[in-house]
Amino acid sequence: MSVGTKIRKLRLQNRWSQEELAHKLNVAQTSISNFEANKTIPDFLVMQKVCEVFEVGFEYFVEENQVYNVNKNLGAVGNNSTVNNYTMPKDLLENILKRIEAIEKSIALK
């Protein structure tokens, strides 16, 4: 089951509209719609809020067949490396790595 499908399932279990969930996550209703339609995947910060709002662990969203791991340095992305035995969806990992790069660039500019 995809991340978007799991978000939709949790939202419906809580009997919330997309607009209500969007308000709780501080995102646009269209973002919720795009997540649930699997058009986009929430970034790491939104995923943290999703886990808090639904009171689930991050691992609830991990797909075993669509997982990438990172090595302990976060330097290499591959199918056979791990960080403390945690795995995450490829799109989410890529988003995290992009955020880290952006932070590193902004620090270098100062």
C-alpha positions, 0 to 999 in steps of 0.5 A: 500500500502506498504512502498516499493510500495509507494517509487516505485510510487513516484520514477516513478512519478518523472521519476527517475531510481532506480540508480538516487534515490539511488544516491539522498539517498546515498544508493546502487541501490540494496537497492532501489530494495529491498525496492521496492520489499518489501524485506527490509524496509528503516531504519529511517535515510533513511526514513528521506531522502526519505521524504525530496527527495520526499517532503512528510511527514512521515505519507504518509508511515504509514499503518493503518492496520500494525501499532504499537504505542509506549508509551511516554517512548518508553519502551513498544511496543503495539497496543494501545499506542501512542506518541503524536498520531503518529503511524508508521509501525512495522518494522520501529519502531523496527529499531528505537528501535534497533538504540536507543539500539546501541547508549545507548550501545556505550555511556555506553562503553565510 
